[in-house]
Amino acid sequence: MSKVEKELVKDPVCGMIKPKDKMRAVSIFMGKKYHFCTEGDKKMFKAHPEHWVPRGGD
Ligand SMILES: [Zn+2]
């Protein structure tokens, strides 16, 4: 039983919220991990990460 795998994460590109283990791709930006439901979303993120990362607060 792993709590981590059931943790819900949000794909910053398309806004989809899914359990972490259902996400297909991962990227690290500014020391933070971001999860994506498709490789395509990850590619879009990597092209302009600062555009997709929510601003203000942490
Ligand atoms: Zn997505």
PDB file of the backbone (N, CA, C, O) and the ligand in Angstrom, with CONECT records:
HET     ZN  A 101       1
ATOM      1  N   MET A   1       0.856  -1.201   0.000  1.00  0.00           N
ATOM      2  CA  MET A   1       0.000   0.000   0.000  1.00  0.00           C
ATOM      3  C   MET A   1       0.882   1.239   0.000  1.00  0.00           C
ATOM      4  O   MET A   1       1.660   1.463   0.928  1.00  0.00           O
ATOM      5  N   SER A   2       0.757   2.012  -1.016  1.00  0.00           N
ATOM      6  CA  SER A   2       1.600   3.198  -1.115  1.00  0.00           C
ATOM      7  C   SER A   2       0.741   4.448  -1.256  1.00  0.00           C
ATOM      8  O   SER A   2      -0.005   4.604  -2.223  1.00  0.00           O
ATOM      9  N   LYS A   3       0.858   5.314  -0.294  1.00  0.00           N
ATOM     10  CA  LYS A   3       0.120   6.585  -0.344  1.00  0.00           C
ATOM     11  C   LYS A   3       0.586   7.433  -1.518  1.00  0.00           C
ATOM     12  O   LYS A   3      -0.209   8.105  -2.175  1.00  0.00           O
ATOM     13  N   VAL A   4       1.880   7.389  -1.765  1.00  0.00           N
ATOM     14  CA  VAL A   4       2.467   8.242  -2.797  1.00  0.00           C
ATOM     15  C   VAL A   4       1.838   7.975  -4.157  1.00  0.00           C
ATOM     16  O   VAL A   4       1.529   8.913  -4.891  1.00  0.00           O
ATOM     17  N   GLU A   5       1.644   6.695  -4.504  1.00  0.00           N
ATOM     18  CA  GLU A   5       1.110   6.370  -5.820  1.00  0.00           C
ATOM     19  C   GLU A   5      -0.338   6.795  -5.998  1.00  0.00           C
ATOM     20  O   GLU A   5      -0.794   6.994  -7.124  1.00  0.00           O
ATOM     21  N   LYS A   6      -1.061   6.934  -4.896  1.00  0.00           N
ATOM     22  CA  LYS A   6      -2.465   7.346  -4.998  1.00  0.00           C
ATOM     23  C   LYS A   6      -2.623   8.864  -4.964  1.00  0.00           C
ATOM     24  O   LYS A   6      -3.718   9.398  -5.144  1.00  0.00           O
ATOM     25  N   GLU A   7      -1.525   9.528  -4.733  1.00  0.00           N
ATOM     26  CA  GLU A   7      -1.566  10.982  -4.629  1.00  0.00           C
ATOM     27  C   GLU A   7      -2.048  11.592  -5.945  1.00  0.00           C
ATOM     28  O   GLU A   7      -1.566  11.225  -7.017  1.00  0.00           O
ATOM     29  N   LEU A   8      -2.983  12.507  -5.864  1.00  0.00           N
ATOM     30  CA  LEU A   8      -3.483  13.167  -7.073  1.00  0.00           C
ATOM     31  C   LEU A   8      -2.556  14.313  -7.441  1.00  0.00           C
ATOM     32  O   LEU A   8      -2.132  15.106  -6.600  1.00  0.00           O
ATOM     33  N   VAL A   9      -2.261  14.366  -8.722  1.00  0.00           N
ATOM     34  CA  VAL A   9      -1.419  15.458  -9.213  1.00  0.00           C
ATOM     35  C   VAL A   9      -2.104  16.109 -10.406  1.00  0.00           C
ATOM     36  O   VAL A   9      -2.931  15.495 -11.081  1.00  0.00           O
ATOM     37  N   LYS A  10      -1.744  17.359 -10.649  1.00  0.00           N
ATOM     38  CA  LYS A  10      -2.360  18.096 -11.747  1.00  0.00           C
ATOM     39  C   LYS A  10      -1.361  18.301 -12.877  1.00  0.00           C
ATOM     40  O   LYS A  10      -0.241  18.768 -12.670  1.00  0.00           O
ATOM     41  N   ASP A  11      -1.790  17.945 -14.051  1.00  0.00           N
ATOM     42  CA  ASP A  11      -1.003  18.219 -15.257  1.00  0.00           C
ATOM     43  C   ASP A  11      -1.134  19.721 -15.526  1.00  0.00           C
ATOM     44  O   ASP A  11      -2.228  20.194 -15.835  1.00  0.00           O
ATOM     45  N   PRO A  12      -0.037  20.477 -15.413  1.00  0.00           N
ATOM     46  CA  PRO A  12      -0.152  21.934 -15.545  1.00  0.00           C
ATOM     47  C   PRO A  12      -0.520  22.392 -16.955  1.00  0.00           C
ATOM     48  O   PRO A  12      -0.983  23.518 -17.137  1.00  0.00           O
ATOM     49  N   VAL A  13      -0.320  21.540 -17.944  1.00  0.00           N
ATOM     50  CA  VAL A  13      -0.591  21.931 -19.330  1.00  0.00           C
ATOM     51  C   VAL A  13      -2.078  21.819 -19.661  1.00  0.00           C
ATOM     52  O   VAL A  13      -2.677  22.793 -20.118  1.00  0.00           O
ATOM     53  N   CYS A  14      -2.683  20.655 -19.439  1.00  0.00           N
ATOM     54  CA  CYS A  14      -4.085  20.483 -19.829  1.00  0.00           C
ATOM     55  C   CYS A  14      -5.036  20.593 -18.639  1.00  0.00           C
ATOM     56  O   CYS A  14      -6.251  20.656 -18.827  1.00  0.00           O
ATOM     57  N   GLY A  15      -4.498  20.618 -17.410  1.00  0.00           N
ATOM     58  CA  GLY A  15      -5.344  20.798 -16.240  1.00  0.00           C
ATOM     59  C   GLY A  15      -5.938  19.515 -15.691  1.00  0.00           C
ATOM     60  O   GLY A  15      -6.678  19.549 -14.708  1.00  0.00           O
ATOM     61  N   MET A  16      -5.628  18.385 -16.308  1.00  0.00           N
ATOM     62  CA  MET A  16      -6.127  17.086 -15.871  1.00  0.00           C
ATOM     63  C   MET A  16      -5.574  16.720 -14.496  1.00  0.00           C
ATOM     64  O   MET A  16      -4.384  16.886 -14.228  1.00  0.00           O
ATOM     65  N   ILE A  17      -6.462  16.218 -13.625  1.00  0.00           N
ATOM     66  CA  ILE A  17      -6.020  15.761 -12.305  1.00  0.00           C
ATOM     67  C   ILE A  17      -6.172  14.249 -12.245  1.00  0.00           C
ATOM     68  O   ILE A  17      -7.257  13.716 -12.476  1.00  0.00           O
ATOM     69  N   LYS A  18      -5.083  13.566 -11.936  1.00  0.00           N
ATOM     70  CA  LYS A  18      -5.061  12.099 -11.928  1.00  0.00           C
ATOM     71  C   LYS A  18      -4.144  11.613 -10.828  1.00  0.00           C
ATOM     72  O   LYS A  18      -3.301  12.361 -10.333  1.00  0.00           O
ATOM     73  N   PRO A  19      -4.314  10.316 -10.432  1.00  0.00           N
ATOM     74  CA  PRO A  19      -3.313   9.749  -9.517  1.00  0.00           C
ATOM     75  C   PRO A  19      -1.941   9.768 -10.187  1.00  0.00           C
ATOM     76  O   PRO A  19      -1.817   9.574 -11.396  1.00  0.00           O
ATOM     77  N   LYS A  20      -0.932  10.003  -9.384  1.00  0.00           N
ATOM     78  CA  LYS A  20       0.431  10.131  -9.904  1.00  0.00           C
ATOM     79  C   LYS A  20       0.846   8.945 -10.779  1.00  0.00           C
ATOM     80  O   LYS A  20       1.532   9.112 -11.786  1.00  0.00           O
ATOM     81  N   ASP A  21       0.418   7.747 -10.376  1.00  0.00           N
ATOM     82  CA  ASP A  21       0.854   6.559 -11.131  1.00  0.00           C
ATOM     83  C   ASP A  21       0.143   6.406 -12.477  1.00  0.00           C
ATOM     84  O   ASP A  21       0.497   5.527 -13.263  1.00  0.00           O
ATOM     85  N   LYS A  22      -0.850   7.249 -12.752  1.00  0.00           N
ATOM     86  CA  LYS A  22      -1.525   7.199 -14.060  1.00  0.00           C
ATOM     87  C   LYS A  22      -0.933   8.211 -15.036  1.00  0.00           C
ATOM     88  O   LYS A  22      -1.264   8.215 -16.222  1.00  0.00           O
ATOM     89  N   MET A  23      -0.070   9.050 -14.532  1.00  0.00           N
ATOM     90  CA  MET A  23       0.562  10.027 -15.397  1.00  0.00           C
ATOM     91  C   MET A  23       1.658   9.343 -16.215  1.00  0.00           C
ATOM     92  O   MET A  23       2.310   8.410 -15.745  1.00  0.00           O
ATOM     93  N   ARG A  24       1.848   9.821 -17.440  1.00  0.00           N
ATOM     94  CA  ARG A  24       2.772   9.139 -18.370  1.00  0.00           C
ATOM     95  C   ARG A  24       4.158   9.774 -18.394  1.00  0.00           C
ATOM     96  O   ARG A  24       5.127   9.130 -18.797  1.00  0.00           O
ATOM     97  N   ALA A  25       4.260  11.013 -17.973  1.00  0.00           N
ATOM     98  CA  ALA A  25       5.546  11.699 -18.100  1.00  0.00           C
ATOM     99  C   ALA A  25       5.786  12.635 -16.923  1.00  0.00           C
ATOM    100  O   ALA A  25       4.852  13.099 -16.270  1.00  0.00           O
ATOM    101  N   VAL A  26       7.045  12.894 -16.677  1.00  0.00           N
ATOM    102  CA  VAL A  26       7.444  13.728 -15.551  1.00  0.00           C
ATOM    103  C   VAL A  26       8.525  14.693 -16.021  1.00  0.00           C
ATOM    104  O   VAL A  26       9.360  14.349 -16.858  1.00  0.00           O
ATOM    105  N   SER A  27       8.498  15.903 -15.473  1.00  0.00           N
ATOM    106  CA  SER A  27       9.559  16.855 -15.779  1.00  0.00           C
ATOM    107  C   SER A  27       9.857  17.651 -14.517  1.00  0.00           C
ATOM    108  O   SER A  27       8.974  17.881 -13.690  1.00  0.00           O
ATOM    109  N   ILE A  28      11.098  18.063 -14.382  1.00  0.00           N
ATOM    110  CA  ILE A  28      11.461  18.870 -13.219  1.00  0.00           C
ATOM    111  C   ILE A  28      11.821  20.271 -13.687  1.00  0.00           C
ATOM    112  O   ILE A  28      12.641  20.457 -14.587  1.00  0.00           O
ATOM    113  N   PHE A  29      11.182  21.256 -13.048  1.00  0.00           N
ATOM    114  CA  PHE A  29      11.434  22.657 -13.388  1.00  0.00           C
ATOM    115  C   PHE A  29      11.585  23.439 -12.095  1.00  0.00           C
ATOM    116  O   PHE A  29      10.728  23.348 -11.216  1.00  0.00           O
ATOM    117  N   MET A  30      12.656  24.202 -11.966  1.00  0.00           N
ATOM    118  CA  MET A  30      12.931  24.995 -10.777  1.00  0.00           C
ATOM    119  C   MET A  30      12.876  24.127  -9.518  1.00  0.00           C
ATOM    120  O   MET A  30      12.391  24.561  -8.474  1.00  0.00           O
ATOM    121  N   GLY A  31      13.374  22.913  -9.632  1.00  0.00           N
ATOM    122  CA  GLY A  31      13.440  22.024  -8.471  1.00  0.00           C
ATOM    123  C   GLY A  31      12.133  21.361  -8.095  1.00  0.00           C
ATOM    124  O   GLY A  31      12.064  20.655  -7.089  1.00  0.00           O
ATOM    125  N   LYS A  32      11.078  21.579  -8.898  1.00  0.00           N
ATOM    126  CA  LYS A  32       9.774  20.991  -8.612  1.00  0.00           C
ATOM    127  C   LYS A  32       9.400  19.999  -9.700  1.00  0.00           C
ATOM    128  O   LYS A  32       9.700  20.189 -10.879  1.00  0.00           O
ATOM    129  N   LYS A  33       8.733  18.933  -9.266  1.00  0.00           N
ATOM    130  CA  LYS A  33       8.350  17.894 -10.215  1.00  0.00           C
ATOM    131  C   LYS A  33       6.956  18.172 -10.759  1.00  0.00           C
ATOM    132  O   LYS A  33       6.039  18.502 -10.006  1.00  0.00           O
ATOM    133  N   TYR A  34       6.806  18.037 -12.065  1.00  0.00           N
ATOM    134  CA  TYR A  34       5.507  18.202 -12.712  1.00  0.00           C
ATOM    135  C   TYR A  34       5.169  16.928 -13.469  1.00  0.00           C
ATOM    136  O   TYR A  34       6.027  16.316 -14.105  1.00  0.00           O
ATOM    137  N   HIS A  35       3.896  16.539 -13.388  1.00  0.00           N
ATOM    138  CA  HIS A  35       3.447  15.300 -14.025  1.00  0.00           C
ATOM    139  C   HIS A  35       2.523  15.622 -15.185  1.00  0.00           C
ATOM    140  O   HIS A  35       1.753  16.582 -15.148  1.00  0.00           O
ATOM    141  N   PHE A  36       2.623  14.782 -16.233  1.00  0.00           N
ATOM    142  CA  PHE A  36       1.850  15.016 -17.454  1.00  0.00           C
ATOM    143  C   PHE A  36       1.145  13.744 -17.872  1.00  0.00           C
ATOM    144  O   PHE A  36       1.685  12.647 -17.727  1.00  0.00           O
ATOM    145  N   CYS A  37      -0.081  13.894 -18.400  1.00  0.00           N
ATOM    146  CA  CYS A  37      -0.850  12.726 -18.810  1.00  0.00           C
ATOM    147  C   CYS A  37      -0.370  12.183 -20.146  1.00  0.00           C
ATOM    148  O   CYS A  37      -0.640  11.027 -20.471  1.00  0.00           O
ATOM    149  N   THR A  38       0.333  12.990 -20.926  1.00  0.00           N
ATOM    150  CA  THR A  38       0.882  12.517 -22.207  1.00  0.00           C
ATOM    151  C   THR A  38       2.276  13.113 -22.424  1.00  0.00           C
ATOM    152  O   THR A  38       2.645  14.124 -21.826  1.00  0.00           O
ATOM    153  N   GLU A  39       3.033  12.451 -23.298  1.00  0.00           N
ATOM    154  CA  GLU A  39       4.345  12.987 -23.670  1.00  0.00           C
ATOM    155  C   GLU A  39       4.180  14.328 -24.378  1.00  0.00           C
ATOM    156  O   GLU A  39       5.035  15.206 -24.268  1.00  0.00           O
ATOM    157  N   GLY A  40       3.076  14.479 -25.104  1.00  0.00           N
ATOM    158  CA  GLY A  40       2.818  15.733 -25.816  1.00  0.00           C
ATOM    159  C   GLY A  40       2.699  16.902 -24.847  1.00  0.00           C
ATOM    160  O   GLY A  40       3.225  17.985 -25.107  1.00  0.00           O
ATOM    161  N   ASP A  41       2.004  16.682 -23.723  1.00  0.00           N
ATOM    162  CA  ASP A  41       1.880  17.742 -22.721  1.00  0.00           C
ATOM    163  C   ASP A  41       3.257  18.097 -22.162  1.00  0.00           C
ATOM    164  O   ASP A  41       3.566  19.267 -21.937  1.00  0.00           O
ATOM    165  N   LYS A  42       4.078  17.070 -21.943  1.00  0.00           N
ATOM    166  CA  LYS A  42       5.415  17.312 -21.421  1.00  0.00           C
ATOM    167  C   LYS A  42       6.235  18.143 -22.404  1.00  0.00           C
ATOM    168  O   LYS A  42       6.961  19.054 -22.005  1.00  0.00           O
ATOM    169  N   LYS A  43       6.115  17.824 -23.687  1.00  0.00           N
ATOM    170  CA  LYS A  43       6.857  18.573 -24.716  1.00  0.00           C
ATOM    171  C   LYS A  43       6.450  20.035 -24.705  1.00  0.00           C
ATOM    172  O   LYS A  43       7.291  20.929 -24.802  1.00  0.00           O
ATOM    173  N   MET A  44       5.133  20.273 -24.585  1.00  0.00           N
ATOM    174  CA  MET A  44       4.648  21.657 -24.554  1.00  0.00           C
ATOM    175  C   MET A  44       5.180  22.379 -23.328  1.00  0.00           C
ATOM    176  O   MET A  44       5.549  23.552 -23.388  1.00  0.00           O
ATOM    177  N   PHE A  45       5.212  21.653 -22.210  1.00  0.00           N
ATOM    178  CA  PHE A  45       5.722  22.235 -20.971  1.00  0.00           C
ATOM    179  C   PHE A  45       7.192  22.598 -21.123  1.00  0.00           C
ATOM    180  O   PHE A  45       7.608  23.697 -20.756  1.00  0.00           O
ATOM    181  N   LYS A  46       7.974  21.674 -21.663  1.00  0.00           N
ATOM    182  CA  LYS A  46       9.415  21.896 -21.768  1.00  0.00           C
ATOM    183  C   LYS A  46       9.762  23.019 -22.738  1.00  0.00           C
ATOM    184  O   LYS A  46      10.814  23.647 -22.617  1.00  0.00           O
ATOM    185  N   ALA A  47       8.887  23.268 -23.691  1.00  0.00           N
ATOM    186  CA  ALA A  47       9.144  24.350 -24.635  1.00  0.00           C
ATOM    187  C   ALA A  47       9.078  25.715 -23.936  1.00  0.00           C
ATOM    188  O   ALA A  47       9.872  26.611 -24.223  1.00  0.00           O
ATOM    189  N   HIS A  48       8.107  25.856 -23.003  1.00  0.00           N
ATOM    190  CA  HIS A  48       7.925  27.134 -22.290  1.00  0.00           C
ATOM    191  C   HIS A  48       7.470  26.868 -20.860  1.00  0.00           C
ATOM    192  O   HIS A  48       6.336  27.188 -20.505  1.00  0.00           O
ATOM    193  N   PRO A  49       8.338  26.288 -20.035  1.00  0.00           N
ATOM    194  CA  PRO A  49       7.899  25.913 -18.678  1.00  0.00           C
ATOM    195  C   PRO A  49       7.347  27.083 -17.871  1.00  0.00           C
ATOM    196  O   PRO A  49       6.384  26.927 -17.121  1.00  0.00           O
ATOM    197  N   GLU A  50       7.957  28.249 -18.026  1.00  0.00           N
ATOM    198  CA  GLU A  50       7.523  29.413 -17.225  1.00  0.00           C
ATOM    199  C   GLU A  50       6.095  29.845 -17.566  1.00  0.00           C
ATOM    200  O   GLU A  50       5.437  30.515 -16.770  1.00  0.00           O
ATOM    201  N   HIS A  51       5.628  29.461 -18.739  1.00  0.00           N
ATOM    202  CA  HIS A  51       4.259  29.793 -19.142  1.00  0.00           C
ATOM    203  C   HIS A  51       3.235  28.938 -18.395  1.00  0.00           C
ATOM    204  O   HIS A  51       2.125  29.399 -18.128  1.00  0.00           O
ATOM    205  N   TRP A  52       3.595  27.703 -18.056  1.00  0.00           N
ATOM    206  CA  TRP A  52       2.639  26.754 -17.482  1.00  0.00           C
ATOM    207  C   TRP A  52       2.658  26.699 -15.960  1.00  0.00           C
ATOM    208  O   TRP A  52       1.688  26.276 -15.332  1.00  0.00           O
ATOM    209  N   VAL A  53       3.775  27.133 -15.372  1.00  0.00           N
ATOM    210  CA  VAL A  53       3.873  27.044 -13.918  1.00  0.00           C
ATOM    211  C   VAL A  53       3.030  28.130 -13.277  1.00  0.00           C
ATOM    212  O   VAL A  53       3.169  29.307 -13.609  1.00  0.00           O
ATOM    213  N   PRO A  54       2.144  27.733 -12.345  1.00  0.00           N
ATOM    214  CA  PRO A  54       1.311  28.729 -11.663  1.00  0.00           C
ATOM    215  C   PRO A  54       2.179  29.709 -10.879  1.00  0.00           C
ATOM    216  O   PRO A  54       3.163  29.324 -10.248  1.00  0.00           O
ATOM    217  N   ARG A  55       1.804  30.946 -10.932  1.00  0.00           N
ATOM    218  CA  ARG A  55       2.608  31.973 -10.261  1.00  0.00           C
ATOM    219  C   ARG A  55       2.017  32.358  -8.910  1.00  0.00           C
ATOM    220  O   ARG A  55       0.840  32.132  -8.628  1.00  0.00           O
ATOM    221  N   GLY A  56       2.877  32.947  -8.090  1.00  0.00           N
ATOM    222  CA  GLY A  56       2.427  33.479  -6.807  1.00  0.00           C
ATOM    223  C   GLY A  56       2.251  32.391  -5.770  1.00  0.00           C
ATOM    224  O   GLY A  56       1.435  31.485  -5.941  1.00  0.00           O
ATOM    225  N   GLY A  57       3.010  32.478  -4.703  1.00  0.00           N
ATOM    226  CA  GLY A  57       2.902  31.511  -3.622  1.00  0.00           C
ATOM    227  C   GLY A  57       3.569  30.203  -3.997  1.00  0.00           C
ATOM    228  O   GLY A  57       4.092  30.043  -5.100  1.00  0.00           O
ATOM    229  N   ASP A  58       3.539  29.274  -3.061  1.00  0.00           N
ATOM    230  CA  ASP A  58       4.183  28.009  -3.352  1.00  0.00           C
ATOM    231  C   ASP A  58       3.310  26.894  -2.853  1.00  0.00           C
ATOM    232  O   ASP A  58       3.663  25.723  -2.994  1.00  0.00           O
TER     233      ASP A  58
HETATM  234 ZN    ZN A 101      -2.320  16.461 -19.965  1.00  0.00          ZN2+
END
